[in-house]
Amino acid sequence: MRLSKLFTKTLREAPADEASKNAQFLIRGGFISKVMAGVYEYMPLGWRVLDKINNIIREEMNAVGGQELFMSVFQNKDIWSATERWDGAKEVMYQFKDSSGKELGLGFTHEEPLTAAAQHFISSYKDLPKAVYQIQTKFRREERAKSGLLRGREFLMKDLYSFHADQEDLDRYYEEVAVAYDKIFKRVGVKALRTSASGGLFSKYSDEFQVLADVGEDLIYVCSECGYAENKEIHAEGGSKCPKCGHGFTEEKSIEVGNIFKLGTKFSSALGLDFTDEAGAKKPVIMASYGIGPGRLMATAVEVSNDERGIIWPETIAPYRVHLVLLDEQGARSKEQEVANKIYEDLSKKGIDVLYDDRQDKTAGEKFADADLLGCPVRLVVSKRTLEKDQVEIKMRNKKEVAFASLKDLLSQLP
């Protein structure tokens, strides 16, 4: 992509109404555009990042047998009433009447409609286990929308749901998904701690995946010896010693990027999702749910990987791997432009994502500032000075040192 053709432009100043680093850098870089508090639109650069995150999630969910689907955002009052959650959901669910007077809600989760849909396909133990997931827009009546993409009213969610014949099979799959979550977060480039949490209405315990960050709104307690972590509800119950090794805890701020719940039979019993076992007995299906917020994960990556100049993207989710900067003092048809154009074409042919700053109306300082703000892992510079030695300047975004590679060996020396 040539920067001269990019739909968006960078901003020199951070938005006055945004305090979080993720919102400031993502808006300044043109990754997202703010519609209102808690509602953002993804621009081309931001969508590339989000698409890479989603693809990592898809690969790991498919690897544990998840089948992707896509459900309606409209929610029926009837099925939520059957689980006795309609009235209680009013604080967070957008609820309204359509033109016919029918009461509807906009989904912030999909346990009820997925359970209802599963009745058409699950009736025997032979139909189990099953796991399906979606990556879908959710809506939440968030009164304290803030912190950019970390707390929104409209957001993307990956929600996986699994269906089982017995608790043993659910427990096995639950751990399998937990391992898949670890893989997702590592591939995205953030360190997430599996954190013991309360299961709320569904079970005694659940698990959250928390990333340590000063901007985090959650408080978790991490064992200084073995790394075991628990949230404040569990910590209040258990005391000051780690249940795994007996050492003490440190209190940390964190961002929740995922959670997994054992739902049991709450939804299947309420909505009539039963199966017939091998002996012919009818039993309710046992369920679990597993969530990750891709946009929240994107924002978290920014919060934990940046400096005063801008974002430092992990390579796996960077919008482009290489940011190629042309410093062209003579304008069109210069030697510098000829070389930079060839590098751009050669890298692109090799399947390397390149953001090419070919703009003629920007100074070297402006181009370098934009490269730091946008945060691609590798910066290449072609200038009169580098070409005097038949070289290209190479700088990694996460390092201060500058190196040089010969033009003929650039591909082999590219980090």
VEXTORMI-104463 format. One line per 8 residues: number of its first residue (from 1); their letters; for each residue x, y, z of N, C-alpha, C. Coordinates in steps of 0.2 Angstrom, whole numbers, plus 5000, padded with zeros to 4 digits. Example, Ala and Ser with C-alpha at 12.3 -4.5 7.8 and 13.67 -1.06 7.14 Angstrom:
residues 2
1) as) 5066,4972,5039,5062,4978,5039,5066,4984,5039  5064,4989,5035,5068,4995,5036,5064,5000,5039;
//
This chain:
residues 415
1) mrlsklft) 5004,4994,5000,5000,5000,5000,5004,5006,5000  5003,5011,4995,5007,5017,4995,5003,5022,5000  5007,5025,5004,5004,5030,5009,5000,5036,5005  5003,5037,4999,5000,5043,4995,4993,5041,4993  4991,5034,4993,4984,5032,4991,4980,5030,4997  4983,5030,5003,4979,5027,5009,4973,5032,5011  4968,5029,5012,4961,5032,5014,4962,5037,5019  4966,5035,5025,4967,5040,5031,4973,5044,5031;
9) ktlreapa) 4973,5048,5035,4979,5052,5037,4981,5052,5044  4987,5053,5046,4989,5054,5053,4987,5060,5056  4986,5061,5063,4985,5067,5066,4991,5068,5071  4993,5074,5071,4999,5076,5075,4997,5076,5083  4991,5078,5084,4989,5079,5091,4984,5073,5093  4984,5071,5099,4979,5066,5102,4973,5070,5103  4967,5066,5102,4960,5069,5103,4960,5071,5111  4957,5077,5112,4957,5080,5119,4952,5075,5123;
17) deasknaq) 4947,5072,5120,4943,5068,5124,4945,5061,5126  4951,5059,5124,4953,5052,5125,4959,5052,5129  4958,5048,5135,4964,5048,5140,4968,5042,5139  4965,5036,5136,4969,5030,5135,4974,5030,5130  4980,5027,5130,4985,5026,5125,4982,5023,5119  4978,5018,5120,4975,5014,5114,4971,5019,5110  4967,5023,5113,4962,5027,5109,4966,5033,5106  4971,5035,5109,4975,5041,5107,4979,5039,5101;
25) flirggfi) 4983,5033,5101,4987,5031,5096,4983,5028,5090  4978,5025,5091,4974,5022,5086,4970,5027,5082  4968,5032,5085,4965,5038,5082,4970,5042,5078  4975,5044,5081,4980,5048,5078,4983,5044,5072  4984,5037,5072,4987,5034,5067,4982,5032,5061  4975,5034,5062,4970,5032,5057,4968,5025,5057  4969,5021,5063,4967,5015,5063,4960,5014,5064  4957,5019,5069,4950,5019,5070,4947,5026,5070;
33) skvmagvy) 4941,5027,5069,4938,5033,5069,4932,5033,5074  4932,5038,5079,4927,5038,5084,4920,5041,5081  4915,5037,5083,4908,5039,5081,4905,5043,5087  4905,5040,5093,4903,5043,5099,4906,5039,5105  4905,5041,5111,4908,5037,5117,4906,5030,5116  4911,5026,5116,4911,5018,5116,4909,5015,5109  4909,5019,5104,4908,5017,5097,4913,5019,5092  4917,5015,5089,4922,5016,5085,4921,5012,5078;
41) eymplgwr) 4924,5015,5073,4924,5012,5066,4931,5010,5065  4932,5005,5062,4939,5002,5060,4940,5005,5053  4945,5009,5052,4948,5011,5046,4952,5006,5043  4955,5007,5036,4959,5001,5033,4964,4998,5037  4969,5003,5040,4974,5000,5044,4972,4996,5050  4967,4999,5053,4964,4995,5059,4961,4989,5057  4957,4989,5052,4954,4982,5050,4959,4977,5048  4965,4979,5045,4970,4974,5044,4973,4971,5050;
49) vldkinni) 4974,4975,5055,4976,4972,5062,4970,4967,5065  4964,4970,5065,4959,4966,5067,4958,4959,5063  4959,4960,5057,4958,4954,5053,4963,4948,5054  4969,4951,5056,4975,4946,5058,4973,4943,5064  4971,4947,5069,4969,4944,5076,4963,4939,5075  4958,4941,5071,4953,4936,5070,4955,4929,5066  4960,4930,5062,4962,4924,5058,4966,4919,5063  4970,4922,5068,4973,4918,5073,4968,4915,5077;
57) ireemnav) 4963,4918,5079,4958,4915,5083,4954,4910,5079  4953,4911,5073,4949,4906,5069,4954,4899,5069  4960,4900,5067,4964,4895,5067,4964,4890,5073  4965,4894,5079,4965,4890,5085,4958,4887,5087  4953,4890,5085,4946,4888,5087,4945,4882,5082  4947,4882,5076,4946,4877,5071,4950,4871,5074  4956,4872,5076,4960,4867,5078,4958,4863,5084  4953,4865,5088,4950,4862,5094,4943,4860,5092;
65) ggqelfms) 4941,4859,5085,4935,4857,5083,4929,4861,5083  4931,4868,5084,4925,4873,5083,4923,4874,5076  4917,4875,5075,4914,4876,5068,4911,4883,5068  4913,4887,5063,4911,4894,5063,4904,4895,5060  4900,4899,5064,4894,4901,5061,4893,4908,5062  4887,4911,5061,4885,4918,5062,4878,4918,5063  4876,4921,5069,4870,4921,5071,4867,4928,5071  4860,4929,5071,4857,4936,5071,4859,4940,5078;
73) vfqnkdiw) 4859,4946,5077,4860,4950,5083,4854,4952,5086  4848,4951,5083,4842,4951,5086,4840,4946,5091  4838,4947,5097,4837,4942,5102,4829,4942,5104  4826,4936,5104,4819,4936,5106,4818,4936,5114  4813,4940,5116,4812,4941,5123,4810,4934,5126  4806,4930,5122,4803,4924,5124,4809,4919,5127  4814,4918,5123,4819,4913,5125,4823,4916,5131  4824,4923,5132,4827,4925,5137,4823,4925,5144;
81) saterwdg) 4816,4926,5143,4812,4925,5148,4812,4918,5151  4813,4913,5146,4813,4906,5148,4819,4904,5153  4824,4908,5152,4830,4907,5156,4830,4912,5162  4825,4916,5163,4824,4921,5168,4829,4926,5168  4831,4928,5162,4837,4933,5161,4835,4940,5158  4829,4940,5155,4826,4946,5151,4826,4952,5156  4823,4952,5161,4823,4958,5166,4829,4959,5169  4833,4954,5171,4840,4956,5173,4845,4959,5168;
89) akevmyqf) 4843,4957,5162,4848,4960,5157,4847,4967,5155  4842,4970,5157,4840,4977,5155,4845,4982,5156  4849,4981,5161,4855,4985,5163,4860,4985,5158  4861,4980,5154,4866,4980,5149,4864,4978,5142  4858,4976,5141,4855,4974,5134,4851,4980,5132  4852,4982,5125,4847,4987,5122,4841,4983,5120  4835,4985,5124,4829,4981,5123,4824,4987,5120  4820,4984,5115,4815,4989,5112,4809,4985,5109;
97) kdssgkel) 4804,4989,5106,4799,4985,5103,4799,4987,5095  4798,4982,5091,4798,4984,5084,4791,4987,5082  4790,4988,5076,4784,4991,5073,4777,4987,5075  4778,4981,5076,4772,4977,5077,4771,4976,5085  4776,4979,5089,4775,4979,5096,4779,4973,5099  4782,4969,5095,4786,4963,5098,4792,4966,5101  4794,4963,5107,4799,4965,5111,4806,4961,5109  4811,4965,5108,4817,4962,5105,4823,4965,5109;
105) glgfthee) 4829,4962,5109,4835,4964,5111,4840,4964,5107  4846,4968,5107,4852,4967,5103,4857,4963,5108  4859,4958,5105,4863,4953,5108,4870,4955,5111  4871,4954,5117,4878,4955,5120,4881,4948,5122  4877,4943,5121,4880,4936,5122,4874,4932,5118  4876,4925,5117,4871,4921,5113,4870,4914,5116  4870,4914,5122,4868,4907,5125,4861,4905,5124  4857,4909,5125,4849,4908,5123,4848,4906,5116;
113) pltaaaqh) 4850,4910,5111,4848,4908,5104,4852,4902,5102  4858,4901,5104,4862,4896,5102,4859,4889,5105  4857,4889,5111,4854,4883,5114,4847,4882,5110  4843,4887,5109,4837,4886,5105,4838,4883,5098  4843,4885,5095,4845,4883,5088,4848,4875,5088  4851,4874,5094,4854,4867,5094,4849,4862,5095  4843,4864,5097,4837,4859,5098,4836,4855,5091  4837,4859,5086,4836,4856,5079,4841,4851,5077;
121) fissykdl) 4846,4850,5081,4852,4846,5078,4855,4841,5083  4853,4842,5090,4855,4838,5095,4849,4834,5098  4849,4828,5098,4844,4824,5101,4846,4817,5104  4852,4815,5102,4855,4809,5104,4862,4810,5107  4865,4805,5111,4872,4805,5113,4876,4805,5107  4874,4802,5102,4878,4801,5096,4879,4808,5092  4875,4813,5094,4876,4820,5091,4881,4824,5095  4884,4821,5101,4888,4825,5105,4895,4822,5105;
129) pkavyqiq) 4900,4826,5107,4900,4833,5108,4900,4837,5102  4898,4843,5103,4899,4848,5097,4901,4855,5100  4904,4859,5095,4907,4865,5097,4906,4870,5091  4903,4876,5092,4902,4881,5087,4904,4888,5090  4906,4892,5085,4909,4899,5087,4907,4904,5082  4907,4910,5084,4906,4915,5079,4910,4921,5081  4912,4926,5076,4915,4932,5078,4910,4937,5075  4907,4941,5080,4901,4944,5078,4901,4951,5082;
137) tkfrreer) 4897,4956,5080,4896,4962,5083,4891,4961,5089  4893,4964,5095,4889,4964,5101,4887,4971,5103  4882,4971,5107,4880,4978,5109,4879,4978,5117  4881,4983,5120,4880,4983,5127,4879,4990,5130  4874,4991,5134,4872,4997,5137,4877,4999,5142  4883,5002,5140,4888,5003,5144,4888,5011,5146  4886,5012,5153,4886,5018,5155,4892,5022,5156  4898,5018,5157,4904,5021,5158,4909,5019,5152;
145) aksgllrg) 4906,5020,5146,4911,5019,5140,4917,5023,5140  4923,5020,5140,4929,5024,5141,4935,5019,5139  4941,5022,5139,4947,5018,5138,4947,5016,5131  4944,5019,5126,4945,5017,5119,4941,5011,5118  4945,5006,5115,4942,5000,5113,4941,4995,5119  4943,4997,5125,4943,4992,5130,4936,4992,5134  4932,4997,5133,4925,4997,5136,4921,5001,5131  4917,4997,5127,4913,5000,5122,4906,4998,5122;
153) reflmkdl) 4902,5001,5118,4895,5000,5118,4893,4995,5112  4898,4996,5107,4897,4991,5101,4904,4988,5100  4905,4982,5100,4911,4978,5100,4911,4972,5096  4917,4969,5094,4917,4963,5091,4918,4957,5097  4915,4952,5096,4916,4946,5101,4917,4939,5098  4922,4936,5100,4922,4929,5098,4919,4925,5103  4913,4921,5102,4910,4917,5107,4909,4910,5104  4912,4906,5108,4912,4898,5107,4908,4895,5112;
161) ysfhadqe) 4904,4890,5110,4899,4887,5114,4900,4879,5113  4901,4875,5118,4902,4868,5117,4896,4864,5121  4894,4859,5118,4889,4854,5120,4891,4847,5122  4889,4845,5128,4892,4838,5130,4887,4834,5133  4889,4827,5133,4884,4822,5136,4885,4822,5144  4892,4823,5146,4893,4822,5153,4899,4827,5155  4899,4828,5162,4904,4833,5165,4911,4831,5163  4913,4825,5163,4920,4823,5161,4922,4825,5154;
169) dldryyee) 4917,4825,5149,4919,4827,5143,4919,4834,5142  4915,4838,5146,4915,4845,5146,4922,4847,5149  4924,4844,5155,4930,4846,5158,4936,4845,5154  4936,4840,5150,4942,4839,5145,4942,4844,5140  4936,4846,5137,4936,4851,5132,4938,4858,5134  4935,4859,5140,4937,4865,5144,4944,4867,5144  4948,4862,5146,4955,4862,5147,4958,4863,5140  4956,4860,5135,4958,4860,5128,4957,4867,5125;
177) vavaydki) 4952,4870,5127,4951,4877,5125,4955,4882,5128  4956,4881,5135,4961,4885,5139,4968,4885,5136  4970,4879,5134,4977,4879,5130,4977,4883,5124  4971,4882,5120,4970,4886,5114,4970,4893,5115  4967,4895,5120,4968,4903,5122,4975,4905,5123  4979,4901,5127,4986,4903,5128,4989,4904,5122  4988,4899,5117,4991,4900,5110,4989,4906,5107  4983,4908,5107,4980,4914,5104,4984,4920,5106;
185) fkrvgvka) 4984,4920,5113,4987,4926,5116,4994,4927,5115  4998,4921,5115,5005,4921,5113,5006,4923,5106  5002,4921,5101,5003,4922,5094,5001,4930,5093  4996,4932,5097,4995,4940,5096,5000,4944,5099  5004,4941,5103,5010,4945,5106,5008,4948,5113  5003,4946,5117,5002,4948,5124,5003,4942,5128  5005,4944,5134,5006,4939,5140,5000,4939,5144  4995,4934,5143,4989,4933,5147,4990,4928,5152;
193) lrtsasgg) 4988,4930,5159,4988,4925,5164,4981,4922,5165  4981,4915,5165,4975,4912,5167,4973,4913,5174  4967,4916,5175,4966,4919,5182,4959,4915,5185  4960,4912,5191,4954,4909,5194,4949,4915,5195  4942,4913,5194,4937,4918,5195,4931,4915,5197  4926,4919,5200,4920,4916,5201,4916,4914,5195  4912,4909,5196,4908,4907,5190,4901,4910,5190  4899,4914,5195,4893,4918,5195,4887,4913,5196;
201) lfskysde) 4882,4914,5191,4876,4910,5192,4877,4903,5189  4883,4902,5185,4883,4895,5181,4887,4890,5185  4893,4891,5188,4897,4886,5192,4900,4890,5197  4904,4886,5201,4907,4889,5207,4913,4893,5204  4917,4890,5199,4923,4894,5197,4922,4895,5189  4926,4900,5187,4927,4900,5179,4934,4903,5179  4936,4904,5173,4943,4907,5172,4943,4913,5167  4947,4918,5169,4948,4924,5165,4955,4924,5163;
209) fqvladvg) 4956,4927,5157,4963,4928,5155,4965,4936,5155  4970,4937,5159,4971,4944,5161,4978,4946,5159  4979,4952,5156,4985,4955,5154,4987,4960,5159  4993,4960,5162,4995,4965,5167,4996,4972,5163  4993,4977,5166,4993,4984,5162,4991,4989,5167  4995,4995,5167,4993,5000,5172,4986,5003,5171  4984,5003,5164,4977,5005,5163,4971,5001,5165  4973,4995,5167,4968,4990,5168,4963,4992,5173;
217) edliyvcs) 4957,4990,5173,4952,4991,5178,4951,4986,5182  4954,4980,5181,4953,4974,5185,4959,4974,5190  4958,4971,5196,4963,4969,5201,4964,4962,5201  4970,4959,5200,4971,4952,5201,4977,4951,5206  4977,4945,5209,4983,4944,5213,4987,4938,5211  4993,4939,5210,4998,4935,5206,5003,4932,5211  5004,4925,5212,5008,4922,5216,5015,4924,5214  5019,4927,5218,5026,4929,5217,5031,4923,5215;
225) ecgyaenk) 5029,4917,5217,5033,4911,5216,5031,4907,5210  5025,4905,5209,5023,4900,5204,5019,4903,5198  5017,4910,5199,5013,4913,5194,5005,4912,5194  5003,4908,5199,4996,4907,5199,4992,4914,5201  4986,4915,5197,4983,4921,5198,4976,4920,5200  4973,4924,5203,4966,4924,5205,4963,4931,5205  4956,4932,5204,4954,4939,5204,4952,4941,5211  4949,4947,5212,4948,4949,5219,4942,4945,5223;
233) eihaeggs) 4937,4943,5219,4932,4939,5222,4935,4932,5225  4939,4929,5221,4942,4923,5224,4947,4924,5229  4951,4930,5228,4956,4931,5233,4953,4933,5240  4947,4936,5240,4943,4938,5246,4941,4931,5250  4940,4926,5246,4938,4920,5249,4944,4916,5252  4950,4916,5248,4955,4912,5250,4960,4914,5254  4961,4921,5255,4966,4923,5259,4972,4925,5256  4978,4926,5260,4984,4929,5257,4989,4924,5255;
241) kcpkcghg) 4988,4918,5255,4993,4913,5253,4991,4909,5247  4995,4908,5242,4994,4905,5236,4992,4897,5237  4986,4895,5235,4984,4888,5236,4988,4883,5233  4992,4885,5228,4996,4880,5224,5003,4879,5228  5006,4884,5230,5013,4883,5233,5014,4887,5240  5009,4890,5242,5009,4893,5249,5013,4900,5249  5015,4903,5244,5019,4909,5244,5014,4915,5244  5016,4921,5245,5012,4927,5245,5010,4929,5238;
249) fteeksie) 5005,4934,5238,5003,4937,5232,5005,4944,5231  5006,4946,5225,5006,4954,5223,5000,4956,5220  4998,4962,5221,4992,4965,5218,4993,4968,5212  4990,4967,5206,4991,4970,5200,4985,4972,5196  4986,4978,5193,4980,4980,5188,4981,4976,5182  4975,4974,5179,4975,4970,5173,4969,4972,5168  4970,4969,5162,4965,4970,5157,4962,4963,5155  4956,4961,5156,4953,4955,5154,4952,4955,5147;
257) vgnifklg) 4955,4950,5144,4955,4949,5136,4951,4943,5134  4949,4938,5139,4945,4932,5138,4943,4929,5144  4938,4925,5143,4935,4921,5149,4932,4915,5147  4932,4910,5151,4928,4903,5149,4924,4901,5155  4918,4899,5154,4913,4897,5159,4910,4890,5158  4910,4886,5163,4906,4880,5163,4899,4882,5165  4894,4881,5160,4887,4884,5161,4883,4878,5164  4885,4872,5163,4881,4867,5166,4875,4866,5162;
265) tkfssalg) 4869,4865,5165,4863,4863,5162,4858,4869,5162  4860,4875,5165,4856,4881,5166,4852,4882,5159  4855,4883,5154,4851,4885,5148,4848,4879,5144  4851,4873,5144,4848,4867,5141,4842,4865,5145  4842,4865,5152,4836,4863,5155,4830,4868,5154  4832,4875,5154,4827,4880,5153,4823,4880,5146  4827,4878,5141,4825,4879,5135,4824,4872,5131  4824,4866,5135,4822,4860,5133,4827,4857,5128;
273) ldftdeag) 4834,4858,5129,4839,4855,5125,4841,4848,5128  4838,4843,5126,4839,4836,5129,4842,4832,5124  4845,4826,5127,4847,4821,5122,4846,4814,5126  4845,4809,5122,4844,4802,5124,4851,4799,5125  4852,4796,5131,4859,4793,5132,4858,4786,5129  4864,4782,5130,4864,4775,5127,4859,4770,5130  4857,4772,5137,4852,4768,5140,4845,4770,5138  4844,4775,5134,4837,4777,5132,4834,4783,5137;
281) akkpvima) 4838,4785,5142,4836,4790,5146,4837,4797,5144  4832,4801,5145,4833,4808,5143,4836,4813,5148  4841,4816,5145,4845,4821,5150,4847,4827,5146  4847,4833,5151,4849,4839,5148,4856,4839,5146  4858,4843,5140,4864,4844,5137,4868,4848,5142  4875,4846,5143,4879,4851,5147,4883,4855,5143  4884,4862,5145,4886,4867,5141,4892,4871,5144  4896,4874,5140,4901,4879,5142,4901,4884,5137;
289) sygigpgr) 4904,4890,5139,4905,4896,5134,4912,4899,5135  4914,4902,5129,4921,4904,5129,4922,4910,5125  4924,4916,5128,4924,4922,5125,4930,4926,5124  4932,4929,5119,4937,4933,5117,4935,4940,5114  4937,4945,5116,4936,4952,5112,4941,4954,5108  4941,4953,5101,4946,4954,5096,4948,4962,5097  4943,4966,5097,4945,4973,5097,4948,4975,5104  4946,4972,5109,4949,4973,5116,4956,4970,5116;
297) lmatavev) 4957,4965,5112,4964,4962,5112,4968,4967,5108  4966,4969,5103,4970,4974,5099,4972,4980,5103  4967,4983,5107,4968,4989,5111,4973,4987,5117  4973,4981,5119,4978,4978,5124,4985,4978,5122  4985,4976,5115,4992,4975,5112,4995,4982,5112  4991,4987,5110,4994,4994,5110,4995,4997,5117  4991,4995,5122,4993,4997,5129,4999,4995,5132  5001,4989,5130,5007,4986,5133,5013,4986,5128;
305) sndergii) 5012,4988,5122,5018,4989,5118,5018,4995,5114  5021,5000,5117,5021,5007,5114,5027,5011,5117  5028,5017,5115,5033,5021,5118,5030,5028,5117  5034,5034,5118,5031,5040,5118,5030,5042,5111  5032,5039,5106,5032,5041,5099,5026,5037,5095  5024,5032,5098,5018,5028,5095,5018,5021,5097  5014,5017,5092,5013,5010,5093,5019,5006,5091  5020,5000,5095,5025,4995,5093,5022,4989,5092;
313) wpetiapy) 5019,4987,5086,5015,4981,5085,5019,4975,5085  5016,4970,5088,5019,4963,5087,5019,4961,5080  5024,4958,5078,5024,4956,5070,5018,4953,5068  5015,4948,5072,5010,4944,5069,5003,4948,5068  5002,4954,5071,4996,4957,5070,4997,4964,5067  5004,4966,5065,5005,4973,5063,5001,4973,5056  4999,4980,5055,4995,4981,5048,5000,4979,5042  5006,4981,5043,5011,4979,5038,5017,4977,5041;
321) rvhlvlld) 5021,4972,5038,5027,4970,5042,5033,4976,5041  5033,4979,5035,5038,4983,5033,5035,4990,5031  5038,4995,5034,5037,5002,5032,5042,5005,5028  5042,5006,5022,5047,5008,5017,5046,5016,5017  5052,5019,5018,5052,5027,5018,5056,5029,5012  5053,5033,5008,5057,5036,5003,5059,5043,5004  5065,5045,5005,5067,5052,5006,5070,5054,4999  5066,5058,4996,5067,5060,4989,5068,5067,4988;
329) eqgarske) 5074,5070,4988,5075,5077,4987,5074,5080,4980  5074,5076,4975,5074,5079,4969,5067,5078,4965  5062,5074,4969,5056,5073,4966,5055,5067,4961  5050,5068,4956,5049,5062,4952,5055,5060,4948  5055,5054,4947,5060,5050,4942,5067,5051,4945  5068,5052,4951,5075,5052,4954,5077,5045,4955  5084,5044,4956,5087,5038,4958,5084,5035,4964  5083,5039,4969,5080,5036,4975,5073,5033,4974;
337) qevankiy) 5069,5037,4970,5062,5034,4969,5062,5028,4965  5067,5028,4960,5067,5022,4956,5069,5016,4960  5074,5016,4965,5076,5011,4969,5070,5009,4974  5067,5014,4977,5062,5013,4982,5056,5009,4979  5054,5011,4972,5049,5008,4969,5051,5000,4968  5057,4999,4966,5059,4992,4964,5059,4988,4971  5061,4991,4976,5061,4987,4983,5053,4986,4985  5049,4990,4984,5042,4990,4985,5039,4984,4981;
345) edlskkgi) 5041,4984,4975,5038,4978,4970,5041,4972,4972  5048,4972,4973,5051,4965,4975,5048,4962,4981  5048,4966,4986,5045,4964,4993,5038,4961,4992  5034,4965,4988,5027,4963,4987,5026,4957,4984  5031,4956,4979,5030,4949,4975,5032,4943,4979  5036,4945,4984,5038,4939,4989,5033,4938,4994  5027,4942,4994,5022,4941,4999,5023,4944,5005  5028,4949,5005,5029,4953,5012,5025,4959,5011;
353) dvlyddrq) 5021,4960,5017,5017,4966,5017,5021,4973,5018  5020,4977,5014,5024,4984,5014,5019,4990,5014  5020,4994,5018,5017,5001,5018,5023,5006,5015  5021,5009,5010,5027,5012,5006,5025,5020,5007  5029,5024,5010,5028,5031,5011,5032,5034,5005  5028,5035,5000,5030,5038,4993,5028,5045,4993  5025,5048,4998,5023,5055,4998,5028,5060,4996  5026,5065,4992,5031,5070,4990,5030,5076,4994;
361) dktagekf) 5025,5077,4998,5024,5083,5001,5025,5083,5009  5029,5078,5011,5031,5077,5018,5038,5077,5019  5041,5080,5024,5048,5081,5026,5050,5074,5029  5057,5073,5029,5059,5067,5032,5057,5066,5039  5057,5072,5043,5055,5072,5050,5047,5069,5051  5043,5072,5046,5036,5070,5046,5035,5062,5044  5039,5060,5040,5039,5053,5038,5041,5048,5043  5047,5050,5047,5049,5046,5052,5044,5046,5058;
369) adadllgc) 5041,5052,5059,5036,5052,5065,5030,5048,5063  5028,5048,5057,5022,5043,5055,5024,5036,5056  5030,5034,5054,5033,5027,5054,5033,5025,5061  5035,5029,5066,5035,5028,5073,5028,5027,5076  5024,5031,5074,5017,5031,5076,5013,5025,5074  5014,5023,5067,5010,5018,5065,5013,5011,5067  5019,5011,5069,5022,5005,5072,5024,4999,5069  5024,4999,5062,5026,4993,5059,5033,4990,5061;
377) pvrlvvsk) 5034,4983,5061,5040,4981,5064,5047,4983,5061  5047,4983,5055,5053,4985,5051,5052,4991,5047  5057,4996,5048,5057,5002,5044,5063,5002,5039  5062,5003,5033,5067,5003,5028,5067,5011,5025  5073,5013,5025,5074,5020,5022,5079,5020,5016  5076,5023,5011,5080,5024,5004,5081,5032,5004  5087,5034,5003,5089,5041,5003,5095,5042,4999  5097,5048,4997,5103,5049,4993,5109,5047,4997;
385) rtlekdqv) 5109,5048,5004,5114,5046,5008,5115,5038,5008  5110,5034,5008,5110,5027,5008,5113,5024,5001  5110,5028,4996,5112,5025,4989,5119,5027,4987  5122,5031,4990,5129,5033,4989,5133,5027,4991  5131,5022,4995,5134,5016,4997,5131,5010,4995  5126,5011,4990,5122,5006,4988,5119,5002,4993  5116,5005,4998,5113,5002,5004,5106,5005,5005  5103,5001,5010,5096,5003,5013,5097,5003,5020;
393) eikmrnkk) 5094,5008,5023,5094,5008,5031,5089,5004,5033  5090,5000,5039,5085,4996,5042,5085,4997,5049  5079,4998,5052,5078,4999,5059,5072,4996,5061  5073,4992,5067,5067,4988,5070,5063,4993,5074  5057,4993,5074,5053,4998,5078,5054,4997,5086  5056,4991,5088,5057,4990,5095,5064,4991,5097  5068,4993,5093,5075,4994,5094,5078,5001,5092  5083,5004,5096,5086,5010,5094,5091,5010,5089;
401) evafaslk) 5094,5004,5088,5100,5004,5083,5098,5004,5076  5102,5007,5072,5101,5007,5065,5106,5003,5061  5104,4999,5056,5108,4995,5053,5108,4996,5045  5112,4993,5041,5112,4994,5034,5113,4988,5030  5109,4987,5025,5110,4981,5020,5111,4983,5013  5115,4980,5010,5116,4981,5003,5110,4980,4999  5109,4984,4993,5103,4983,4989,5102,4976,4987  5108,4973,4985,5107,4966,4982,5106,4961,4987;
409) dllsqlp) 5107,4962,4993,5106,4957,4998,5100,4959,5003  5096,4964,5001,5091,4966,5006,5086,4961,5008  5084,4957,5003,5079,4952,5005,5082,4947,5009  5088,4945,5009,5091,4940,5013,5092,4943,5020  5094,4949,5020,5095,4952,5027,5089,4956,5030  5084,4955,5027,5078,4958,5030,5076,4954,5037  5075,4958,5042,5074,4954,5049,5067,4951,5048;
//
